[in-house]
Amino acid sequence: MAVRSAAIVRKPRADAIRNRERVLEAAKAVFSAGGPEASLEAVARTAGVGIGTLYRHFPTREALFEAVYRREVQQLSELAEQLKSEADPVDALRRWLRSNVEFVATKKGMSAALALAVKSSSELTAFSFERLTKAVGALLDRAVAAGEIRSDISPEDLLRALVGMCYLHDQPGWQKSVVRLLDVFVDGLRVRAKADESIKGRPPRRGSGKSRK
């Protein structure tokens, strides 16, 4: 009987799965752009589905928020795995951090457009923090092992710095400013950059610049 019951459980239809993915992708694009046009109706239009279809998949604003949020975290985790095979460890770390700017933009846009509190549930926060810390930690360890990045920085430090940069900027086009700051931040963590700065900061040696007779 149990086998028969399991056999008659219907799997989601292929078109339903496609619609759900289209809604999630549209929500990411619409909410990342922000502005007064960032609404559930705009998400449905961008996805090419009716508002009823959107609500069938995501009956509440919170359900849509959580689904997009989890999807973004999963994609960032997968991106970290892909970047671990990059030839340049620092470039891999830099590219992953840049991708997080888009993730934060989506989260900020959803919180504003859906009138949700920025603070999410403790379970969702724990889920994202654990996954993102693990992802950036693997890239950071690789860069440190290569002698490219200083060893006294932690994955948590990187995430805090990133979030701080993102939430200090609210003007249109803030993502470009944050990406530029991220480049400066990563360059400052480089071992070579630190060594070069220390050399530049040293006073000239006595007698330097004078020709010997």
Backbone torsions as a table, in degrees:
resi	resn	phi	psi	omega
1	MET	NA	-41.6	-179.3
2	ALA	-64.3	-39.3	179.7
3	VAL	-64.3	-42.4	-179.8
4	ARG	-64.9	-39.9	-179.8
5	SER	-63.9	-41.5	-179.7
6	ALA	-65.5	-33.7	-176.2
7	ALA	-69.2	-29.7	-175.5
8	ILE	-91.2	-0.2	176.1
9	VAL	-69.3	123.1	-175.7
10	ARG	-81.1	136.9	173.8
11	LYS	-82.4	154.6	177.1
12	PRO	-59.0	139.8	178.3
13	ARG	-65.7	151.3	-177.6
14	ALA	-60.4	-40.2	-179.4
15	ASP	-68.9	-30.9	177.6
16	ALA	-68.0	-40.3	177.7
17	ILE	-64.2	-42.9	178.8
18	ARG	-62.5	-42.6	179.5
19	ASN	-62.3	-41.4	179.8
20	ARG	-62.3	-44.0	179.7
21	GLU	-66.1	-37.4	178.5
22	ARG	-64.7	-39.6	178.5
23	VAL	-65.0	-43.6	-179.7
24	LEU	-63.8	-42.7	179.5
25	GLU	-66.6	-39.9	178.4
26	ALA	-65.8	-41.5	179.3
27	ALA	-60.7	-41.1	177.9
28	LYS	-60.6	-46.4	-178.1
29	ALA	-67.1	-45.8	-176.2
30	VAL	-66.9	-46.6	-176.5
31	PHE	-73.9	-29.9	176.4
32	SER	-64.6	-38.1	179.1
33	ALA	-68.5	-32.8	177.7
34	GLY	70.0	-163.3	178.6
35	GLY	87.0	176.4	-176.8
36	PRO	-66.4	-17.7	-179.1
37	GLU	-83.5	-4.7	-178.3
38	ALA	-80.0	89.3	-178.1
39	SER	-135.6	169.6	177.0
40	LEU	-63.8	-35.2	177.8
41	GLU	-64.0	-39.3	178.4
42	ALA	-66.2	-36.7	177.5
43	VAL	-62.7	-45.8	-179.8
44	ALA	-62.3	-43.6	179.5
45	ARG	-62.7	-44.2	-178.9
46	THR	-64.3	-36.2	179.5
47	ALA	-77.2	-14.9	-178.6
48	GLY	75.4	31.1	178.4
49	VAL	-128.3	165.0	176.4
50	GLY	-78.2	159.3	-179.8
51	ILE	-63.6	-28.9	177.6
52	GLY	-65.6	-38.0	177.7
53	THR	-64.5	-41.1	178.4
54	LEU	-59.1	-46.5	-177.6
55	TYR	-69.8	-25.3	176.5
56	ARG	-66.9	-37.7	178.8
57	HIS	-81.3	-36.0	-176.3
58	PHE	-133.6	89.0	-172.8
59	PRO	-66.0	-18.8	179.5
60	THR	-133.1	161.6	176.3
61	ARG	-61.5	-38.9	179.8
62	GLU	-62.8	-36.9	179.5
63	ALA	-64.5	-41.0	177.7
64	LEU	-66.1	-44.5	178.7
65	PHE	-55.8	-50.1	-176.6
66	GLU	-65.7	-39.4	-179.2
67	ALA	-65.0	-44.8	178.6
68	VAL	-65.1	-42.7	-178.8
69	TYR	-59.7	-49.8	-179.7
70	ARG	-64.8	-38.0	179.5
71	ARG	-63.6	-42.3	179.1
72	GLU	-64.5	-42.2	178.7
73	VAL	-63.1	-42.4	178.5
74	GLN	-62.1	-43.0	179.8
75	GLN	-65.2	-37.1	177.7
76	LEU	-67.5	-36.1	176.4
77	SER	-65.0	-42.7	178.8
78	GLU	-66.8	-36.6	178.4
79	LEU	-63.2	-40.4	178.7
80	ALA	-60.8	-40.0	178.0
81	GLU	-63.1	-41.2	179.7
82	GLN	-66.8	-41.3	-175.3
83	LEU	-72.5	-17.1	179.5
84	LYS	-64.6	-18.1	178.5
85	SER	-94.8	3.7	178.7
86	GLU	-66.7	149.1	-178.6
87	ALA	-67.6	-36.3	-176.3
88	ASP	-105.3	111.6	-178.2
89	PRO	-62.1	-36.6	-179.1
90	VAL	-69.7	-40.1	178.1
91	ASP	-63.6	-38.8	178.2
92	ALA	-62.6	-44.4	178.7
93	LEU	-63.9	-43.3	-179.1
94	ARG	-62.7	-44.6	-178.8
95	ARG	-65.1	-36.9	179.4
96	TRP	-67.4	-43.0	179.3
97	LEU	-63.6	-39.5	177.5
98	ARG	-61.7	-39.8	179.3
99	SER	-63.5	-28.4	178.7
100	ASN	-69.2	-24.5	177.5
101	VAL	-62.6	-41.4	177.3
102	GLU	-64.1	-38.6	178.7
103	PHE	-62.6	-45.7	179.7
104	VAL	-66.1	-36.9	177.6
105	ALA	-61.2	-41.7	177.9
106	THR	-63.0	-43.9	-179.4
107	LYS	-63.7	-44.6	179.3
108	LYS	-63.2	-42.2	-179.6
109	GLY	-64.7	-40.4	178.8
110	MET	-66.1	-42.5	-178.5
111	SER	-60.6	-38.6	-179.1
112	ALA	-76.1	-49.0	-175.0
113	ALA	-69.3	-33.9	-177.6
114	LEU	-95.0	3.3	179.3
115	ALA	56.2	43.1	179.4
116	LEU	-104.8	151.5	175.5
117	ALA	-67.0	144.2	179.3
118	VAL	-62.9	-34.1	179.7
119	LYS	-73.6	119.2	179.8
120	SER	-91.6	-179.5	-179.4
121	SER	-63.8	153.6	-178.3
122	SER	-62.9	-35.2	-179.9
123	GLU	-66.9	-42.8	179.8
124	LEU	-68.1	-39.3	178.2
125	THR	-63.7	-44.2	179.7
126	ALA	-64.4	-39.9	178.8
127	PHE	-59.6	-49.7	-176.0
128	SER	-70.2	-41.0	-178.1
129	PHE	-63.5	-42.2	-179.7
130	GLU	-64.7	-46.7	-177.6
131	ARG	-66.8	-43.8	-177.2
132	LEU	-71.2	-36.4	177.4
133	THR	-64.3	-42.1	178.3
134	LYS	-63.9	-41.6	-177.9
135	ALA	-64.4	-52.0	-178.3
136	VAL	-71.3	-28.0	178.6
137	GLY	-62.9	-39.6	179.2
138	ALA	-65.0	-40.9	179.1
139	LEU	-70.1	-38.3	179.4
140	LEU	-66.3	-44.8	179.2
141	ASP	-58.5	-39.1	-179.5
142	ARG	-65.6	-42.0	-179.4
143	ALA	-69.0	-37.4	178.2
144	VAL	-67.4	-43.6	-179.8
145	ALA	-62.2	-29.9	179.3
146	ALA	-80.4	-4.1	-179.6
147	GLY	76.4	20.2	-176.6
148	GLU	-97.4	-30.3	-176.2
149	ILE	-121.9	141.3	179.6
150	ARG	-59.0	148.9	-171.5
151	SER	-90.9	-3.8	-176.6
152	ASP	-97.1	24.0	175.7
153	ILE	-113.3	141.7	-178.1
154	SER	-111.0	161.2	175.9
155	PRO	-57.3	-38.5	178.9
156	GLU	-63.5	-37.9	177.5
157	ASP	-60.8	-43.9	-179.5
158	LEU	-62.1	-44.8	-178.9
159	LEU	-66.5	-40.8	178.7
160	ARG	-63.0	-42.6	179.2
161	ALA	-63.1	-42.5	-179.6
162	LEU	-62.7	-49.1	-179.1
163	VAL	-63.8	-39.8	178.5
164	GLY	-59.9	-43.6	178.7
165	MET	-62.9	-42.2	-176.5
166	CYS	-67.5	-40.6	-174.8
167	TYR	-86.8	-4.1	173.6
168	LEU	-87.7	-8.0	-178.0
169	HIS	-118.1	125.8	179.9
170	ASP	-130.6	-1.8	-179.4
171	GLN	-76.6	155.8	177.0
172	PRO	-55.5	138.1	-178.8
173	GLY	79.5	16.4	-175.8
174	TRP	-63.7	-25.4	-178.2
175	GLN	-60.1	-39.6	-179.6
176	LYS	-63.8	-39.4	178.7
177	SER	-64.4	-41.6	-178.9
178	VAL	-67.2	-41.2	178.5
179	VAL	-60.8	-40.7	178.1
180	ARG	-63.9	-42.5	177.8
181	LEU	-65.5	-36.3	177.6
182	LEU	-61.8	-39.8	178.3
183	ASP	-62.2	-43.0	178.1
184	VAL	-63.7	-41.9	-179.1
185	PHE	-62.4	-48.5	-179.4
186	VAL	-64.6	-41.8	178.2
187	ASP	-60.7	-34.7	178.4
188	GLY	-69.7	-21.6	178.5
189	LEU	-85.3	-10.7	-176.5
190	ARG	-71.0	138.6	-178.4
191	VAL	-63.6	-40.9	-179.7
192	ARG	-64.7	-40.8	180.0
193	ALA	-62.7	-40.1	179.8
194	LYS	-64.9	-41.7	179.8
195	ALA	-65.7	-41.1	179.7
196	ASP	-63.6	-40.3	-179.6
197	GLU	-65.5	-38.3	-179.6
198	SER	-67.3	-34.6	178.3
199	ILE	-69.3	-42.3	179.3
200	LYS	-64.4	-30.7	-177.4
201	GLY	-81.0	-9.1	-179.4
202	ARG	-74.6	141.4	175.9
203	PRO	-68.0	148.3	179.3
204	PRO	-62.6	144.2	-179.6
205	ARG	-67.8	146.3	-177.9
206	ARG	-59.8	130.2	178.8
207	GLY	87.7	0.3	-178.8
208	SER	-69.8	144.1	178.7
209	GLY	89.2	-10.1	179.6
210	LYS	-98.0	134.8	179.8
211	SER	-78.9	143.6	178.7
212	ARG	-82.0	141.3	177.1
213	LYS	-98.0	NA	NA
